[in-house]
């Protein structure tokens, strides 16, 4: 038995499973946000750098979700919400299943989330969905969910069982939020992954919470792009390096990583507010070289061309971000992805990629916030949403071309 477990650990290390799905995420109840709207956040790390957005009209509820661009049939969703206002994300867990688990059915988290969005309207319905779903589920994951009634919870789930962590319960989440990386609180405490990222996110979220600043903008601009390492104390944003000269540093166990493929915040509604106002704020592609794009299910099939797959089978914004990512990680040899050229990202001259993108993203946020406020007062949104997202589509396209020739 000990030999079997040892071999399983070796397999996980050398197949890169822990590295491949190393997401950082949080469920935030309306009690913790300045405007009372719940949110879920997923900073995705994956072996699939090409991500895209897809609209789904099948099932009991229509939905919009983050997919792997290569998933032509749309079998799996990795973050999304539906027309009932139910939203879901996940992180892989590595301490729920036994090391000698022999069940062949695995890695079905995205399929499960796709099915849940088709059927579930509330946190309670998702709980029933897990209870009634055929077993084994083929998952080892933490599923984060919110709904239009103010529900917010995590479900730490394996093949046969799950534990619900109610984020609205102060005895479970005293600050009104719970962060997860790649271990489960109810799993084996001696195993798991992502503990350094967990500590980083915990520190960042606590500071933001104390300042009343747990907002969409803070999560995407500060948490998802944090260049602070909680173990070493290094903050790459404070490097103060001169532009024009490469400066490589070891870049592992930060929240953004070489394997980061997107970051999503789904902002829910207050109880009684129109479900259609739910917003999926999406950084498609590598988060340090992409920008936020707000998306609405009410836009239907008319989702922006930058975030949906084109004739080449990729989303153009994701593709642009990956081309810029190559400038940050120019070393092509094995393990080159562990070393980032900091001066290409941030520098004292203000010419780093992240610094050049910030004014564009600030403009996107400001325009979008104004639209959100107007739409909360005016129900005539259906024709305005495609027009507005097309404006952002053109703005982003023009700026990437002007700034980076992409």
C-alpha positions in Angstrom: 0.0 0.0 0.0 2.8 2.5 0.9 4.6 1.7 -2.4 1.3 2.3 -4.3 0.8 5.6 -2.7 4.4 6.6 -3.3 4.1 5.8 -7.0 0.8 7.7 -7.2 2.6 10.8 -5.8 5.4 10.4 -8.3 3.0 10.1 -11.2 1.2 13.3 -10.2 4.4 15.2 -10.0 5.8 14.0 -13.3 2.6 14.3 -15.2 2.3 17.8 -14.1 -1.3 17.5 -12.9 -0.8 19.8 -9.9 0.9 22.4 -12.1 -1.7 22.0 -14.9 -4.8 22.9 -12.9 -3.6 25.3 -10.3 -6.5 27.7 -10.0 -7.0 30.4 -7.3 -10.6 31.3 -6.5 -13.1 32.8 -4.1 -16.8 32.9 -3.3 -17.8 36.3 -1.9 -21.3 36.8 -0.3 -23.2 40.0 -0.7 -22.4 40.7 3.0 -18.8 41.3 2.1 -19.2 43.5 -1.0 -19.8 47.3 -1.0 -22.9 47.1 -3.2 -24.4 43.9 -1.6 -23.9 41.8 -4.8 -22.3 38.4 -4.4 -19.4 37.4 -6.6 -17.4 34.4 -7.6 -13.8 34.6 -8.9 -11.7 32.1 -10.7 -8.2 32.7 -11.8 -7.7 29.8 -14.1 -4.5 27.8 -14.6 -4.6 25.2 -17.3 -2.8 23.1 -19.9 -5.1 24.8 -22.4 -3.9 28.4 -23.0 -6.5 29.0 -25.7 -9.8 29.9 -24.0 -13.0 31.3 -25.4 -16.5 32.3 -24.5 -19.5 30.4 -25.7 -23.3 30.9 -25.4 -25.5 27.8 -24.8 -29.2 27.8 -25.5 -29.9 24.2 -24.6 -31.2 22.9 -21.3 -33.7 24.3 -18.9 -31.7 27.5 -18.7 -29.5 29.3 -21.2 -26.0 30.0 -20.2 -22.7 31.6 -21.0 -19.4 30.1 -20.1 -15.6 29.9 -20.4 -14.5 27.0 -22.5 -11.3 25.6 -24.0 -11.2 26.8 -27.6 -10.5 23.2 -28.8 -13.8 22.0 -27.2 -15.8 22.3 -30.5 -18.9 20.5 -29.1 -19.0 22.7 -25.9 -18.9 19.7 -23.6 -17.3 21.5 -20.6 -17.6 24.9 -19.0 -14.9 26.1 -16.6 -16.8 29.2 -15.3 -20.2 30.5 -16.2 -23.7 31.5 -15.3 -27.3 30.9 -16.5 -30.5 32.7 -17.1 -31.7 31.9 -13.6 -28.8 33.9 -12.1 -27.0 30.7 -11.0 -23.2 30.9 -11.4 -20.5 28.3 -10.9 -16.7 27.9 -10.9 -14.3 25.3 -9.6 -10.7 24.6 -8.5 -9.1 21.2 -8.7 -8.5 19.6 -5.3 -5.6 17.2 -4.6 -6.5 16.0 -1.1 -10.0 14.5 -1.2 -9.4 11.2 -3.0 -7.3 8.5 -1.6 -3.8 8.3 -3.2 -4.6 4.7 -4.2 -8.0 5.6 -5.7 -8.6 3.2 -8.6 -11.7 4.7 -10.2 -11.0 5.4 -13.9 -13.6 8.1 -14.4 -11.8 11.4 -13.7 -11.5 15.0 -14.7 -15.2 15.6 -15.4 -15.4 18.9 -13.5 -16.1 21.0 -16.6 -18.8 18.5 -17.8 -20.5 18.6 -14.4 -20.5 22.4 -14.4 -22.0 22.5 -17.9 -24.8 20.1 -16.7 -25.4 22.1 -13.5 -25.9 25.3 -15.5 -28.5 23.6 -17.7 -30.5 22.5 -14.7 -29.9 24.5 -11.5 -31.3 27.9 -10.4 -30.2 28.1 -6.8 -27.5 26.9 -4.5 -30.0 24.5 -3.0 -30.8 23.0 -6.4 -27.1 22.4 -7.0 -26.9 20.6 -3.7 -29.7 18.3 -4.8 -28.1 17.9 -8.2 -24.9 16.6 -6.6 -27.0 14.2 -4.4 -28.9 12.7 -7.3 -26.2 12.7 -10.0 -25.0 9.2 -11.0 -21.9 8.1 -9.0 -19.0 8.0 -9.3 -19.0 11.7 -10.3 -15.5 11.5 -11.7 -14.4 14.7 -9.9 -12.1 15.9 -7.2 -12.8 19.6 -6.8 -14.1 22.6 -5.0 -17.2 24.0 -6.7 -18.1 27.6 -5.9 -21.6 28.8 -6.6 -23.8 31.9 -6.1 -27.5 32.5 -7.0 -29.9 35.4 -7.5 -31.4 34.9 -4.0 -28.2 35.8 -2.2 -26.9 32.2 -1.9 -23.2 31.7 -1.9 -21.3 28.4 -1.1 -18.5 26.1 -1.8 -19.0 22.3 -2.3 -15.9 20.2 -1.7 -16.7 17.2 -3.8 -15.2 13.8 -4.7 -16.6 10.8 -6.5 -19.3 9.9 -4.0 -19.6 12.7 -1.3 -19.5 16.4 -0.8 -19.3 18.9 2.0 -21.1 22.2 1.7 -19.4 25.4 3.1 -22.1 28.1 3.3 -20.3 31.4 2.7 -23.3 33.3 4.1 -22.9 31.6 7.5 -20.6 33.8 9.7 -19.6 30.7 11.7 -18.1 29.3 8.5 -17.0 32.5 6.7 -16.8 35.3 9.3 -15.6 37.8 6.7 -18.2 36.9 4.2 -15.9 35.2 1.7 -13.9 32.0 1.4 -10.8 31.5 -0.8 -9.8 28.2 -2.3 -6.8 27.0 -4.3 -5.9 23.3 -4.8 -6.8 21.7 -1.5 -10.1 21.2 0.4 -10.6 22.2 4.0 -12.3 18.8 4.6 -9.6 16.8 2.9 -6.3 15.3 4.1 -4.4 18.2 5.6 -1.1 16.6 4.8 -1.8 16.8 1.0 -3.0 19.3 -1.5 -1.4 22.0 -3.5 -1.5 25.8 -3.9 -0.8 26.6 -0.2 1.5 29.6 -1.0 -1.1 31.1 -3.4 -3.8 30.5 -0.8 -1.8 32.5 1.7 -1.2 35.2 -0.8 -4.9 35.5 -1.7 -5.9 35.3 1.9 -3.7 38.2 2.8 -4.9 40.3 -0.1 -8.6 39.6 0.5 -8.3 40.4 4.2 -6.7 43.8 3.5 -9.3 44.6 0.8 -12.2 43.4 3.1 -11.0 45.6 5.9 -11.0 48.6 3.6 -14.4 47.8 2.1 -12.9 47.2 -1.3 -13.9 43.7 -2.3 -15.0 44.8 -5.7 -14.8 43.4 -9.3 -12.2 45.9 -10.2 -10.0 45.2 -7.2 -10.1 41.4 -7.7 -9.2 41.5 -11.4 -6.7 44.3 -11.3 -5.1 43.6 -7.9 -5.6 40.0 -6.9 -5.4 38.3 -10.3 -2.4 40.4 -11.2 -0.7 40.5 -7.9 3.1 40.3 -8.2 3.6 39.8 -4.5 4.8 36.4 -3.2 3.6 35.7 0.3 6.4 33.3 1.2 9.4 35.2 0.0 8.0 38.7 0.4 9.1 39.6 -3.1 6.9 42.2 -4.9 7.9 42.4 -8.5 5.9 45.5 -9.0 8.3 47.3 -6.8 11.4 46.2 -8.8 12.0 49.7 -10.2 14.0 48.4 -13.1 15.1 50.4 -16.1 13.4 49.6 -19.4 15.4 48.2 -22.3 17.4 45.6 -20.4 16.1 42.1 -19.7 15.9 41.1 -16.1 14.7 37.5 -15.4 13.3 36.3 -12.1 11.9 32.9 -11.0 8.2 33.2 -11.4 6.4 30.3 -9.6 3.7 30.3 -6.9 2.5 33.8 -7.6 -1.3 34.0 -8.3 -0.6 34.7 -11.9 1.6 32.0 -13.4 3.0 30.9 -16.7 0.0 28.5 -16.9 -2.6 31.1 -16.2 -5.2 31.1 -19.0 -8.0 33.5 -17.9 -9.5 35.2 -14.9 -13.3 35.6 -14.4 -15.4 37.4 -11.9 -19.2 36.7 -12.1 -21.0 39.5 -10.3 -24.5 38.5 -9.2 -27.5 40.6 -8.3 -29.1 41.6 -5.1 -32.3 39.7 -4.1 -35.2 41.1 -6.2 -32.9 42.7 -8.8 -33.3 41.6 -12.4 -31.3 38.4 -13.0 -30.3 39.7 -16.5 -28.0 42.3 -14.8 -25.7 39.5 -13.8 -22.3 40.3 -15.3 -19.4 38.0 -16.3 -16.2 40.1 -16.2 -13.7 38.1 -18.2 -10.0 38.5 -18.7 -9.5 36.1 -21.6 -6.1 34.7 -22.1 -3.0 35.4 -20.0 -4.1 37.8 -17.3 -1.0 39.9 -17.3 -1.3 40.7 -21.1 -5.0 40.8 -21.6 -7.8 43.1 -20.4 -11.2 42.8 -18.8 -14.3 42.3 -21.1 -17.7 42.5 -19.4 -20.2 40.0 -20.8 -23.9 39.5 -20.5 -26.1 36.4 -21.2 -28.8 38.8 -22.5 -26.5 39.4 -25.5 -27.4 35.9 -26.6 -25.5 34.6 -29.6 -24.2 38.1 -30.3 -21.2 37.8 -28.0 -18.2 39.9 -28.9 -16.0 38.6 -31.7 -12.8 39.2 -29.7 -13.8 36.6 -27.1 -15.5 33.9 -29.3 -13.7 31.5 -31.6 -12.9 32.7 -35.1 -12.3 30.8 -38.3 -9.0 29.7 -36.9 -10.6 28.2 -33.9 -9.3 30.7 -31.4 -10.6 33.8 -29.6 -8.7 36.8 -31.0 -8.2 38.6 -27.6 -6.8 35.4 -26.2 -4.5 35.0 -29.1 -3.2 38.6 -28.8 -2.6 38.0 -25.1 -0.5 34.9 -25.8 1.6 36.7 -28.4 2.4 39.4 -25.7 3.0 36.6 -23.2 5.9 35.4 -25.4 7.6 38.7 -24.8 7.5 38.1 -21.1 8.7 34.5 -21.4 11.2 34.5 -24.3 13.3 31.5 -23.1 12.2 28.5 -25.2 14.1 25.8 -23.5 12.5 23.4 -21.0 11.5 25.2 -17.8 11.8 28.6 -19.5 8.2 29.3 -18.4 9.5 29.5 -14.8 11.4 32.7 -15.7 9.8 36.0 -16.5 11.4 39.1 -17.9 10.2 41.7 -15.3 11.2 44.8 -17.3 8.9 43.8 -20.2 6.0 43.6 -17.7 6.7 46.6 -15.4 9.5 49.1 -15.3 10.4 52.5 -13.9 9.7 54.1 -17.3 6.1 53.0 -17.4 6.5 51.1 -20.7 5.9 47.6 -19.4 3.0 45.6 -21.0 0.9 45.7 -17.8 1.5 49.4 -17.5 0.5 50.1 -21.0 -2.7 48.1 -20.7 -3.9 49.6 -17.5 -5.3 52.9 -19.0 -7.3 50.9 -21.5 -8.7 48.6 -18.9 -9.5 51.6 -16.7 -11.5 53.0 -19.5 -13.3 49.7 -20.0 -14.3 49.6 -16.4 -15.5 53.2 -16.3 -17.6 52.8 -19.4 -19.0 49.5 -18.2 -19.9 50.8 -14.7 -21.8 53.7 -16.3 -23.8 51.3 -18.5 -24.5 49.0 -15.5 -26.0 51.9 -13.6 -28.1 53.0 -16.5 -29.4 49.5 -17.2 -30.4 49.1 -13.6 -32.8 52.0 -14.1 -33.8 51.3 -17.7 -35.0 47.8 -18.7 -34.5 48.5 -22.4 -31.1 46.7 -22.6 -31.5 44.0 -25.2 -30.6 46.1 -28.2 -28.0 48.1 -26.2 -25.9 45.2 -24.9 -24.6 44.0 -28.4 -24.0 47.7 -29.4 -22.0 48.4 -26.2 -19.9 45.3 -26.3 -19.2 46.0 -30.0 -17.9 49.4 -28.9 -15.5 47.7 -26.5 -14.6 45.2 -29.1 -13.5 48.0 -31.5 -11.7 50.0 -28.7 -9.6 47.0 -27.6 -8.8 46.0 -31.2 -7.6 49.5 -32.0 -5.5 49.9 -28.8 -3.7 46.5 -29.2 -2.9 47.4 -32.8 -1.6 50.9 -31.8 0.3 49.8 -28.7 1.7 46.4 -29.7 1.1 46.0 -33.5 -1.3 43.1 -32.8 
